[in-house]
Amino acid sequence: MRKVGIRLLRFKTGTPARVKKETIHLDELEIQPGEDDPIPFSSQTDPAEFDTEKQTPCYIVYTNEETHRIIHENIHRSAMYSGQIHGTGPRYCPSIEDKLVRFADKERHQLFVEPLGENTEEMYIQGFSTSLPTDVQRKMLRSLKGFQDAQIMRYAYAIEYDCADPLQMDSTLEFKEMSGLFGAGQFNGTSGYEEAAAQGLIAGINAARKIKGLKPVILPRSSSYIGTLIDDLVTKGTDEPYRMMTSRSEFRLLLRQDNAEERLLPIGHDIGLVSEERYNEYLKRQERINNEIARLEHMFVSPAAANILLEKNGESPVVTGVSMADLLRRPGLTYEKIMEIENSGLGLTGKEAVSVEIKVKYEGYLKHQLAAAEKIGKAEKQSLPTDVDYSQIDGLRLEARQKLNAVRPKTIGQASRISGVNPADIAVLMIWLQKNK
């Protein structure tokens, strides 16, 4: 890869030990049960399939003074701290050695004990990632409450690896200077299974569409966390293993689990990955949601009927008739509660009801964010030529010229998100575009 000019980065990651369930005194740990009424990600999953009685719980345990003593006494044997590994580690899931060094003031650290499946004895000790030798791992583990007899099924380990600088790719995840080569996953500098899957999906779609001579699929930031993730990578790059967190998105009010289908399923249908049957079912669900929102907006109830519900839920009373939608906007009321007044809902599923409630209750905030997304969307439609030499554009600062030449953004919107390119530089680019139409 280096021979053909691909710039590589050096990162590291690690994993915790897996421990045999029957050797852990689970009764000594803090139990963490699952959700009582989980909402499935997909509308194709029937919520009735969930049997909450059969959920397998997780547990919480904490490191202690003895755990920390063992780690401190052996930290020179850690691959990271002995100098064997030099790569940059993930900021958001550091090894237990990293935690002790970075947060020396903490007397304990929380660990999650997670079953790897319903029919396996392996328990994953989340937060206990380490590269310490096996004899130290045994001592560390057995210093934890409830782990005095624990048997390790797989030891923890750390790896160091090469990955590509994602600034070399465009928003399709194809390398700019190497036609036909697409990158995805940890190879692009990310950390985590979900990030890898998201990129694999888009890279795979675009590789197939390139072969077929079809237009690529580029998801805008306002459409999805996938779009945000890829845009961050190809415009800002990363100097550490990248995790996709909700805080990275300026559109997180729009990027909700209840409206994932609304945002992405039509795109899947357009490119042939969603069947006609599934798409038609989606249209019917959207129709039910929209019809119910319209019904709530136009259905008014008397002050007497409304006040019974309002007083019951600690809300101030009304003196005039009020719409069901305005009742739903009250902080103390939910869709389920307002149905007590007049239970003639349109037979919505739990997931559809959640969507109705969010859209009505937070309508003002959502409109504000949609307007911001629309404004940014206009900038995304203003294309920049791919062969321009930014060093020749008068008015751009030196740093901006260098960054723009390195990233070669496809749109004004993308250019505005490059680190080192400020609003004044964007104004110069806009003027330059108008002059050189």
ChimeraX attribute file (.defattr): number of C-alpha atoms within 10 A of each C-alpha:
attribute: neighborCount
match mode: 1-to-1
recipient: residues
	/A:1	8
	/A:2	8
	/A:3	6
	/A:4	8
	/A:5	9
	/A:6	15
	/A:7	15
	/A:8	17
	/A:9	19
	/A:10	19
	/A:11	23
	/A:12	19
	/A:13	22
	/A:14	18
	/A:15	21
	/A:16	21
	/A:17	24
	/A:18	22
	/A:19	24
	/A:20	18
	/A:21	20
	/A:22	13
	/A:23	15
	/A:24	20
	/A:25	14
	/A:26	18
	/A:27	9
	/A:28	13
	/A:29	18
	/A:30	14
	/A:31	15
	/A:32	14
	/A:33	12
	/A:34	14
	/A:35	10
	/A:36	11
	/A:37	12
	/A:38	13
	/A:39	17
	/A:40	16
	/A:41	12
	/A:42	13
	/A:43	17
	/A:44	10
	/A:45	11
	/A:46	11
	/A:47	16
	/A:48	8
	/A:49	8
	/A:50	15
	/A:51	11
	/A:52	14
	/A:53	8
	/A:54	9
	/A:55	13
	/A:56	14
	/A:57	13
	/A:58	18
	/A:59	18
	/A:60	17
	/A:61	21
	/A:62	16
	/A:63	19
	/A:64	17
	/A:65	11
	/A:66	14
	/A:67	17
	/A:68	20
	/A:69	12
	/A:70	15
	/A:71	21
	/A:72	14
	/A:73	10
	/A:74	15
	/A:75	21
	/A:76	13
	/A:77	17
	/A:78	19
	/A:79	18
	/A:80	24
	/A:81	16
	/A:82	11
	/A:83	10
	/A:84	11
	/A:85	19
	/A:86	14
	/A:87	17
	/A:88	17
	/A:89	25
	/A:90	20
	/A:91	12
	/A:92	11
	/A:93	20
	/A:94	19
	/A:95	24
	/A:96	21
	/A:97	22
	/A:98	18
	/A:99	16
	/A:100	19
	/A:101	12
	/A:102	11
	/A:103	12
	/A:104	11
	/A:105	8
	/A:106	11
	/A:107	12
	/A:108	17
	/A:109	16
	/A:110	13
	/A:111	18
	/A:112	19
	/A:113	26
	/A:114	20
	/A:115	21
	/A:116	13
	/A:117	10
	/A:118	10
	/A:119	7
	/A:120	10
	/A:121	16
	/A:122	20
	/A:123	23
	/A:124	22
	/A:125	22
	/A:126	17
	/A:127	19
	/A:128	26
	/A:129	22
	/A:130	26
	/A:131	26
	/A:132	25
	/A:133	16
	/A:134	16
	/A:135	8
	/A:136	17
	/A:137	21
	/A:138	18
	/A:139	15
	/A:140	22
	/A:141	22
	/A:142	17
	/A:143	20
	/A:144	19
	/A:145	16
	/A:146	17
	/A:147	20
	/A:148	16
	/A:149	14
	/A:150	19
	/A:151	18
	/A:152	19
	/A:153	14
	/A:154	15
	/A:155	18
	/A:156	20
	/A:157	18
	/A:158	19
	/A:159	15
	/A:160	16
	/A:161	16
	/A:162	16
	/A:163	19
	/A:164	20
	/A:165	20
	/A:166	29
	/A:167	23
	/A:168	23
	/A:169	25
	/A:170	22
	/A:171	27
	/A:172	24
	/A:173	27
	/A:174	21
	/A:175	18
	/A:176	17
	/A:177	13
	/A:178	13
	/A:179	9
	/A:180	13
	/A:181	13
	/A:182	21
	/A:183	23
	/A:184	23
	/A:185	20
	/A:186	21
	/A:187	17
	/A:188	30
	/A:189	27
	/A:190	25
	/A:191	23
	/A:192	16
	/A:193	11
	/A:194	14
	/A:195	21
	/A:196	17
	/A:197	15
	/A:198	17
	/A:199	24
	/A:200	17
	/A:201	14
	/A:202	24
	/A:203	23
	/A:204	16
	/A:205	16
	/A:206	23
	/A:207	20
	/A:208	13
	/A:209	15
	/A:210	16
	/A:211	9
	/A:212	9
	/A:213	9
	/A:214	12
	/A:215	10
	/A:216	17
	/A:217	16
	/A:218	16
	/A:219	20
	/A:220	18
	/A:221	22
	/A:222	24
	/A:223	18
	/A:224	19
	/A:225	23
	/A:226	22
	/A:227	19
	/A:228	21
	/A:229	22
	/A:230	29
	/A:231	24
	/A:232	23
	/A:233	22
	/A:234	24
	/A:235	26
	/A:236	19
	/A:237	21
	/A:238	17
	/A:239	14
	/A:240	18
	/A:241	22
	/A:242	22
	/A:243	19
	/A:244	18
	/A:245	12
	/A:246	14
	/A:247	8
	/A:248	13
	/A:249	19
	/A:250	15
	/A:251	21
	/A:252	17
	/A:253	16
	/A:254	21
	/A:255	18
	/A:256	16
	/A:257	14
	/A:258	21
	/A:259	18
	/A:260	15
	/A:261	18
	/A:262	15
	/A:263	16
	/A:264	13
	/A:265	16
	/A:266	16
	/A:267	15
	/A:268	15
	/A:269	14
	/A:270	11
	/A:271	14
	/A:272	10
	/A:273	12
	/A:274	14
	/A:275	11
	/A:276	11
	/A:277	8
	/A:278	13
	/A:279	17
	/A:280	11
	/A:281	13
	/A:282	18
	/A:283	13
	/A:284	11
	/A:285	17
	/A:286	17
	/A:287	12
	/A:288	20
	/A:289	22
	/A:290	15
	/A:291	14
	/A:292	20
	/A:293	19
	/A:294	13
	/A:295	16
	/A:296	19
	/A:297	17
	/A:298	12
	/A:299	13
	/A:300	17
	/A:301	16
	/A:302	13
	/A:303	15
	/A:304	14
	/A:305	13
	/A:306	22
	/A:307	17
	/A:308	13
	/A:309	18
	/A:310	21
	/A:311	11
	/A:312	10
	/A:313	14
	/A:314	11
	/A:315	16
	/A:316	10
	/A:317	14
	/A:318	13
	/A:319	10
	/A:320	11
	/A:321	14
	/A:322	18
	/A:323	16
	/A:324	23
	/A:325	23
	/A:326	13
	/A:327	25
	/A:328	24
	/A:329	18
	/A:330	14
	/A:331	11
	/A:332	13
	/A:333	18
	/A:334	17
	/A:335	21
	/A:336	15
	/A:337	16
	/A:338	18
	/A:339	13
	/A:340	10
	/A:341	14
	/A:342	12
	/A:343	11
	/A:344	8
	/A:345	14
	/A:346	12
	/A:347	11
	/A:348	14
	/A:349	15
	/A:350	15
	/A:351	19
	/A:352	19
	/A:353	22
	/A:354	18
	/A:355	21
	/A:356	23
	/A:357	21
	/A:358	19
	/A:359	19
	/A:360	21
	/A:361	21
	/A:362	13
	/A:363	12
	/A:364	11
	/A:365	12
	/A:366	17
	/A:367	13
	/A:368	11
	/A:369	17
	/A:370	16
	/A:371	11
	/A:372	14
	/A:373	18
	/A:374	12
	/A:375	12
	/A:376	17
	/A:377	15
	/A:378	12
	/A:379	16
	/A:380	18
	/A:381	12
	/A:382	15
	/A:383	14
	/A:384	19
	/A:385	12
	/A:386	11
	/A:387	8
	/A:388	12
	/A:389	13
	/A:390	18
	/A:391	16
	/A:392	9
	/A:393	13
	/A:394	11
	/A:395	15
	/A:396	21
	/A:397	16
	/A:398	13
	/A:399	14
	/A:400	21
	/A:401	20
	/A:402	17
	/A:403	19
	/A:404	23
	/A:405	16
	/A:406	13
	/A:407	21
	/A:408	25
	/A:409	23
	/A:410	17
	/A:411	17
	/A:412	21
	/A:413	20
	/A:414	23
	/A:415	27
	/A:416	22
	/A:417	17
	/A:418	20
	/A:419	14
	/A:420	17
	/A:421	20
	/A:422	16
	/A:423	11
	/A:424	13
	/A:425	17
	/A:426	18
	/A:427	15
	/A:428	15
	/A:429	21
	/A:430	16
	/A:431	10
	/A:432	14
	/A:433	15
	/A:434	8
	/A:435	8
	/A:436	7
	/A:437	5
